[in-house]
């Protein structure tokens, strides 16, 4: 800008943006959606947009999610009105925003909806109410797969684990938005499971999809945000998913939450990462980069990214959380090389693993003492140390964010 000039506000009702909101190209559509939400900062503007009959559903959902705060009568009225929609995702987003950010007034509004609202809105409120009444501890609903062992890692992070053999089992999911769904790769899901997962997400739930590009559930619920079949990407001749589990140096992406960056601040930031995730549209926000990955695969440095869906979020990651690498290499800390210039030098004795934990990873003394009681450094109970590794610290901090 020239000295002394004043930036003109970007018009919200730009016909060009509205035309692009329904564009057939997802890249164009998601960029327009992000621009619309960015421009509509004023609450009155958002309310006016929500009253437009020609507003595409994706834009409506994004604007409703933005009304989670502040807790004003106008926002509560707009969210309550949205629960009259015939679209389940719109209703779930409105209920999620009322539930999360509007306190007693939001609870009163939901009580009124439960009494005289639409059949769909009543059903969603009943499901959430039942899950809350049955839950005394945060739960992780883990769809078990071949690439990870999240069902063994998440109890160490304070979750009660409920196991599913496939994503299709999520059709009966009755979870609170504070719970987490963890889907290991390669994964699979049918239409009913996908619908239940969509409602959970729009209400404010968190879904973690591991295994990067291999996870079929990630492709099903987010068909456009990531590139499922990148052209010209060298992935170890197609065998990287089964055989090339390897350590990568990672760094936080610019602009991620400070609590996430802090989890990587005092360690060498070595994660077990075997697969990239490739953001395709503006909907996917990178969280972690690995320049080792970029060099190895020729242009795929992103190994973890987030996509907001209604009031919820999907964490897509190629960083292995679970036990597969530990089973192959004698324990979690064996996944950290003593000297990265020698690819086969891993800590292979209890005292050496103890030193790696203390000196490289900065594990505090009380945790070291706990791990000794678990015979961790002898190779037993590998998951006992997950909270101390970079990927464990990162995921724990991420799940605490809302």
C-alpha positions as CSV (number, residue, x, y, z in Angstrom):
1,X,0.0,0.0,0.0
2,X,1.2,3.6,-0.7
3,X,2.1,5.6,2.4
4,X,-1.0,7.0,4.1
5,X,-3.4,4.9,2.0
6,X,-6.2,3.0,3.6
7,X,-7.0,-0.6,2.6
8,X,-10.5,-0.9,1.3
9,X,-12.6,-3.7,3.0
10,X,-13.1,-6.7,0.7
11,X,-16.8,-7.0,-0.3
12,X,-18.5,-10.0,1.1
13,X,-21.2,-10.1,-1.6
14,X,-18.7,-10.3,-4.4
15,X,-20.5,-12.1,-7.3
16,X,-17.3,-13.7,-8.3
17,X,-16.9,-15.4,-4.9
18,X,-20.5,-16.7,-4.9
19,X,-20.0,-18.1,-8.4
20,X,-16.9,-20.0,-7.3
21,X,-18.6,-21.4,-4.2
22,X,-20.4,-23.9,-6.5
23,X,-17.5,-24.4,-8.8
24,X,-16.9,-28.0,-10.0
25,X,-13.1,-27.7,-9.2
26,X,-12.6,-28.3,-5.5
27,X,-9.5,-26.1,-5.5
28,X,-11.4,-23.1,-6.7
29,X,-14.4,-23.9,-4.5
30,X,-12.5,-24.2,-1.2
31,X,-10.4,-21.1,-1.9
32,X,-13.7,-19.1,-2.4
33,X,-15.1,-20.6,0.8
34,X,-12.1,-19.6,2.8
35,X,-12.2,-16.1,1.3
36,X,-15.9,-15.7,2.2
37,X,-15.5,-16.7,5.8
38,X,-12.4,-14.4,6.1
39,X,-14.3,-11.5,4.8
40,X,-17.4,-12.0,6.8
41,X,-15.9,-11.0,10.2
42,X,-18.8,-8.9,11.3
43,X,-21.6,-11.0,13.0
44,X,-24.3,-9.0,11.3
45,X,-22.8,-9.8,7.9
46,X,-22.7,-13.5,8.8
47,X,-26.3,-13.5,9.8
48,X,-27.3,-11.7,6.6
49,X,-25.4,-14.3,4.6
50,X,-27.1,-17.2,6.4
51,X,-30.5,-15.8,5.4
52,X,-29.6,-16.1,1.7
53,X,-31.4,-18.9,0.0
54,X,-28.7,-19.3,-2.6
55,X,-25.9,-19.9,-0.1
56,X,-24.3,-23.3,-0.8
57,X,-24.4,-25.8,2.0
58,X,-20.6,-25.9,2.6
59,X,-20.6,-22.1,3.1
60,X,-23.6,-22.3,5.4
61,X,-21.9,-24.9,7.5
62,X,-18.7,-22.9,7.7
63,X,-20.5,-19.7,8.8
64,X,-22.6,-21.6,11.4
65,X,-19.4,-23.1,12.9
66,X,-18.0,-19.5,13.2
67,X,-21.0,-18.6,15.4
68,X,-19.6,-20.7,18.3
69,X,-18.6,-17.4,19.9
70,X,-19.5,-14.9,21.1
71,X,-22.5,-16.0,23.1
72,X,-25.1,-13.4,21.9
73,X,-28.8,-13.7,21.5
74,X,-28.4,-13.1,17.8
75,X,-26.0,-16.0,17.4
76,X,-28.2,-18.3,19.4
77,X,-31.2,-17.3,17.3
78,X,-29.3,-18.0,14.0
79,X,-28.1,-21.4,15.3
80,X,-31.6,-22.4,16.5
81,X,-33.1,-21.4,13.2
82,X,-30.5,-23.6,11.4
83,X,-31.7,-26.7,13.3
84,X,-34.9,-26.5,11.2
85,X,-32.9,-27.5,8.1
86,X,-33.4,-30.8,6.4
87,X,-29.6,-31.3,6.1
88,X,-28.2,-33.4,8.9
89,X,-24.8,-31.8,8.6
90,X,-26.2,-28.3,9.0
91,X,-28.3,-29.3,12.0
92,X,-25.3,-31.1,13.6
93,X,-23.1,-28.0,13.1
94,X,-25.6,-25.7,14.7
95,X,-26.1,-28.0,17.7
96,X,-22.3,-28.3,18.0
97,X,-21.9,-24.5,18.1
98,X,-24.7,-24.1,20.6
99,X,-23.3,-26.8,22.8
100,X,-19.7,-25.6,22.8
101,X,-19.8,-21.8,23.0
102,X,-23.0,-20.6,24.5
103,X,-23.2,-21.8,28.1
104,X,-26.5,-21.8,29.9
105,X,-28.3,-19.9,27.1
106,X,-27.1,-22.5,24.6
107,X,-28.4,-25.3,26.9
108,X,-31.8,-23.6,27.1
109,X,-31.9,-23.3,23.3
110,X,-31.1,-27.0,22.9
111,X,-33.8,-27.9,25.5
112,X,-36.3,-26.0,23.4
113,X,-35.2,-27.7,20.3
114,X,-35.4,-31.1,22.0
115,X,-39.0,-30.3,23.0
116,X,-40.4,-28.8,19.8
117,X,-37.7,-29.0,17.1
118,X,-37.5,-31.2,14.0
119,X,-37.3,-34.9,14.1
120,X,-33.7,-34.9,12.9
121,X,-32.6,-32.3,15.4
122,X,-34.3,-34.2,18.2
123,X,-32.5,-37.4,17.2
124,X,-29.1,-35.7,17.2
125,X,-29.7,-34.2,20.6
126,X,-30.9,-37.5,22.0
127,X,-27.7,-39.3,20.7
128,X,-25.4,-36.7,22.2
129,X,-27.4,-36.6,25.5
130,X,-27.2,-40.4,25.8
131,X,-23.5,-40.5,25.1
132,X,-22.9,-37.8,27.7
133,X,-24.9,-39.6,30.4
134,X,-23.1,-42.8,29.7
135,X,-19.6,-41.4,29.7
136,X,-17.5,-40.8,32.8
137,X,-14.2,-40.7,30.9
138,X,-13.0,-39.6,27.5
139,X,-13.2,-42.4,25.0
140,X,-11.2,-43.2,21.9
141,X,-13.1,-45.3,19.3
142,X,-10.3,-47.0,17.4
143,X,-10.8,-48.7,14.0
144,X,-7.9,-51.2,14.0
145,X,-5.8,-51.7,11.0
146,X,-2.4,-52.9,9.8
147,X,-0.3,-49.8,9.9
148,X,-0.5,-48.6,13.5
149,X,-1.5,-49.7,17.0
150,X,-3.5,-46.8,18.3
151,X,-5.6,-49.0,20.5
152,X,-2.5,-49.6,22.7
153,X,-1.2,-46.0,22.6
154,X,-4.3,-44.1,23.4
155,X,-4.9,-45.5,27.0
156,X,-1.5,-44.0,27.8
157,X,-3.0,-40.6,26.9
158,X,-5.9,-41.0,29.2
159,X,-8.6,-42.5,27.0
160,X,-10.8,-45.5,27.4
161,X,-10.5,-47.4,24.2
162,X,-13.4,-49.0,22.3
163,X,-12.3,-51.1,19.4
164,X,-13.9,-51.6,16.0
165,X,-12.7,-54.1,13.4
166,X,-13.7,-51.8,10.5
167,X,-15.0,-48.3,9.8
168,X,-18.4,-49.7,8.9
169,X,-18.9,-50.5,12.6
170,X,-19.0,-46.8,13.3
171,X,-22.6,-46.8,12.1
172,X,-23.6,-47.5,15.7
173,X,-21.3,-44.8,17.1
174,X,-22.7,-43.0,20.1
175,X,-19.9,-40.6,21.1
176,X,-19.7,-37.1,22.7
177,X,-17.9,-34.5,20.6
178,X,-15.2,-34.5,23.3
179,X,-14.2,-38.1,22.3
180,X,-11.9,-39.0,19.5
181,X,-12.2,-41.5,16.6
182,X,-8.9,-43.0,15.6
183,X,-8.8,-44.8,12.2
184,X,-5.7,-46.8,11.4
185,X,-4.8,-47.6,7.8
186,X,-5.6,-49.0,5.3
187,X,-9.2,-48.7,6.6
188,X,-12.6,-49.1,5.0
189,X,-16.0,-47.7,5.6
190,X,-19.5,-48.1,4.2
191,X,-22.2,-45.5,3.7
192,X,-23.8,-45.9,7.1
193,X,-20.5,-45.6,8.9
194,X,-19.6,-42.6,6.9
195,X,-22.9,-40.9,7.7
196,X,-22.3,-41.5,11.5
197,X,-18.8,-40.2,11.3
198,X,-19.9,-37.1,9.4
199,X,-22.5,-36.3,12.1
200,X,-19.8,-36.8,14.8
201,X,-17.5,-34.4,13.0
202,X,-20.0,-31.7,12.4
203,X,-21.0,-31.8,16.1
204,X,-17.4,-31.0,17.0
205,X,-15.7,-34.4,17.2
206,X,-12.1,-35.2,16.3
207,X,-11.1,-37.9,13.8
208,X,-7.5,-39.0,13.4
209,X,-6.6,-40.8,10.2
210,X,-3.2,-42.4,10.3
211,X,-1.2,-44.0,7.4
212,X,-1.2,-41.0,5.2
213,X,-2.2,-41.6,1.6
214,X,-3.1,-45.2,2.2
215,X,-6.0,-44.6,4.5
216,X,-9.2,-45.3,2.5
217,X,-11.5,-43.7,5.2
218,X,-9.6,-40.4,4.8
219,X,-10.3,-40.5,1.0
220,X,-14.0,-41.3,1.7
221,X,-14.7,-38.5,4.1
222,X,-12.4,-35.9,2.5
223,X,-12.3,-36.8,-1.2
224,X,-11.1,-33.3,-2.3
225,X,-8.9,-31.9,0.4
226,X,-5.9,-34.2,-0.2
227,X,-4.4,-35.6,-3.4
228,X,-5.1,-39.3,-3.2
229,X,-2.9,-40.3,-6.2
230,X,-0.1,-37.7,-6.7
231,X,1.5,-37.8,-10.1
232,X,5.3,-38.0,-10.4
233,X,5.8,-38.8,-6.7
234,X,8.5,-41.4,-6.1
235,X,7.3,-43.6,-3.2
236,X,10.0,-46.2,-2.9
237,X,8.8,-48.0,-6.0
238,X,5.4,-48.5,-4.4
239,X,6.6,-50.4,-1.4
240,X,7.0,-47.6,1.1
241,X,3.8,-48.4,3.0
242,X,4.8,-52.0,3.9
243,X,8.6,-51.9,4.2
244,X,10.0,-48.4,4.5
245,X,9.0,-47.4,8.1
246,X,11.7,-44.9,8.9
247,X,12.6,-41.9,11.1
248,X,12.2,-38.5,9.8
249,X,13.1,-35.1,11.2
250,X,10.0,-32.9,11.4
251,X,9.3,-29.3,12.1
252,X,6.0,-27.5,12.9
253,X,4.4,-25.6,10.0
254,X,4.2,-21.8,10.2
255,X,1.2,-20.5,12.2
256,X,0.4,-23.7,14.2
257,X,-0.8,-23.3,17.7
258,X,2.0,-22.5,20.2
259,X,1.1,-25.6,22.3
260,X,1.8,-27.8,19.3
261,X,5.1,-26.1,18.4
262,X,6.2,-26.4,22.1
263,X,5.9,-30.2,21.9
264,X,8.7,-30.3,19.4
265,X,10.9,-27.5,21.0
266,X,13.3,-29.5,23.1
267,X,14.0,-32.7,21.2
268,X,15.6,-33.7,17.9
269,X,12.0,-34.0,16.6
270,X,12.5,-37.5,15.2
271,X,9.2,-39.2,14.4
272,X,8.4,-42.5,12.8
273,X,7.0,-41.3,9.6
274,X,6.5,-43.5,6.5
275,X,3.9,-41.7,4.4
276,X,3.2,-38.1,3.3
277,X,-0.2,-36.4,3.2
278,X,-0.6,-34.0,0.3
279,X,-2.9,-31.0,0.8
280,X,-4.8,-30.3,-2.4
281,X,-7.1,-27.4,-1.5
282,X,-7.3,-24.6,1.0
283,X,-9.4,-26.7,3.3
284,X,-6.3,-28.7,4.4
285,X,-3.9,-26.8,6.7
286,X,-0.4,-28.2,7.1
287,X,0.8,-28.8,10.7
288,X,4.1,-30.7,10.3
289,X,6.7,-30.7,7.6
290,X,9.5,-33.3,7.0
291,X,12.2,-32.2,4.7
292,X,13.6,-35.7,4.9
293,X,10.4,-36.8,3.4
294,X,10.5,-34.2,0.7
295,X,14.0,-35.2,-0.3
296,X,13.2,-38.9,-0.3
297,X,10.0,-38.7,-2.3
298,X,10.6,-35.7,-4.5
299,X,8.2,-33.0,-3.3
300,X,6.0,-34.3,-0.5
301,X,7.1,-32.6,2.7
302,X,3.8,-32.5,4.6
303,X,3.3,-35.4,7.1
304,X,0.4,-34.0,9.1
305,X,-2.5,-31.7,8.2
306,X,-5.8,-30.6,9.7
307,X,-9.2,-30.1,7.9
308,X,-12.1,-28.4,9.7
309,X,-15.5,-30.1,9.2
310,X,-18.4,-28.2,10.7
311,X,-17.5,-27.7,14.4
312,X,-15.1,-30.7,14.3
313,X,-11.8,-31.6,12.7
314,X,-9.9,-34.3,10.9
315,X,-6.2,-34.9,11.6
316,X,-4.6,-36.6,8.6
317,X,-1.1,-37.9,9.5
318,X,1.6,-40.1,8.1
319,X,3.4,-40.2,11.5
320,X,3.0,-43.6,13.0
321,X,1.7,-43.3,16.6
322,X,1.4,-47.0,17.5
323,X,3.5,-50.1,18.0
324,X,4.5,-51.4,14.6
325,X,7.9,-49.8,14.6
326,X,8.5,-50.7,18.3
327,X,7.7,-54.4,17.6
328,X,10.3,-54.5,14.8
329,X,13.1,-52.6,16.6
330,X,13.0,-53.5,20.3
331,X,11.0,-50.7,21.8
332,X,10.0,-47.1,21.2
333,X,13.3,-45.4,21.9
334,X,15.0,-47.8,19.5
335,X,13.2,-45.7,16.8
336,X,15.6,-42.8,17.6
337,X,19.0,-43.2,16.1
338,X,22.0,-42.4,18.2
339,X,23.7,-41.1,15.1
340,X,21.5,-40.4,12.1
341,X,24.5,-40.5,9.8
342,X,24.6,-44.3,10.3
343,X,21.2,-45.7,9.3
344,X,21.6,-48.9,11.3
345,X,22.8,-47.5,14.6
346,X,19.9,-47.8,17.1
347,X,20.1,-47.9,20.9
348,X,20.0,-51.7,21.6
349,X,20.8,-51.9,25.3
350,X,18.8,-50.8,28.4
351,X,21.3,-48.2,29.6
352,X,21.7,-46.8,26.1
353,X,17.9,-46.5,25.7
354,X,17.8,-44.8,29.1
355,X,20.4,-42.3,27.9
356,X,18.5,-41.5,24.7
357,X,15.4,-40.9,26.7
358,X,17.1,-38.5,29.1
359,X,19.6,-36.7,26.9
360,X,17.9,-36.7,23.5
361,X,14.2,-36.5,24.4
362,X,14.4,-34.7,27.7
363,X,12.2,-37.1,29.5
364,X,11.9,-35.8,33.2
365,X,13.3,-37.9,36.0
366,X,9.9,-39.0,37.4
367,X,8.8,-40.3,34.1
368,X,12.2,-42.2,33.7
369,X,11.6,-43.8,37.1
370,X,8.1,-44.8,36.0
371,X,9.4,-46.4,32.8
372,X,12.1,-48.3,34.7
373,X,9.3,-49.8,36.9
374,X,7.6,-50.9,33.6
375,X,10.8,-52.6,32.4
376,X,10.5,-50.3,29.4
377,X,14.2,-50.0,28.7
378,X,14.5,-53.8,28.6
379,X,12.0,-53.8,25.7
380,X,8.8,-54.5,27.7
381,X,5.6,-52.5,27.5
382,X,6.7,-50.3,24.6
383,X,3.6,-48.2,24.7
384,X,4.3,-47.0,28.3
385,X,6.7,-44.4,26.7
386,X,4.4,-43.1,24.0
387,X,3.6,-39.9,25.8
388,X,7.3,-39.0,25.9
389,X,8.0,-39.3,22.2
390,X,7.6,-36.4,19.8
391,X,4.6,-38.0,18.1
392,X,3.0,-38.8,21.4
393,X,3.5,-35.3,22.8
394,X,2.2,-33.8,19.6
395,X,-0.9,-35.9,19.4
396,X,-1.7,-35.3,23.1
397,X,-1.4,-31.6,22.7
398,X,-3.5,-31.6,19.5
399,X,-6.3,-33.5,21.2
400,X,-6.4,-31.0,24.0
401,X,-7.0,-28.2,21.5
402,X,-10.6,-27.4,20.5
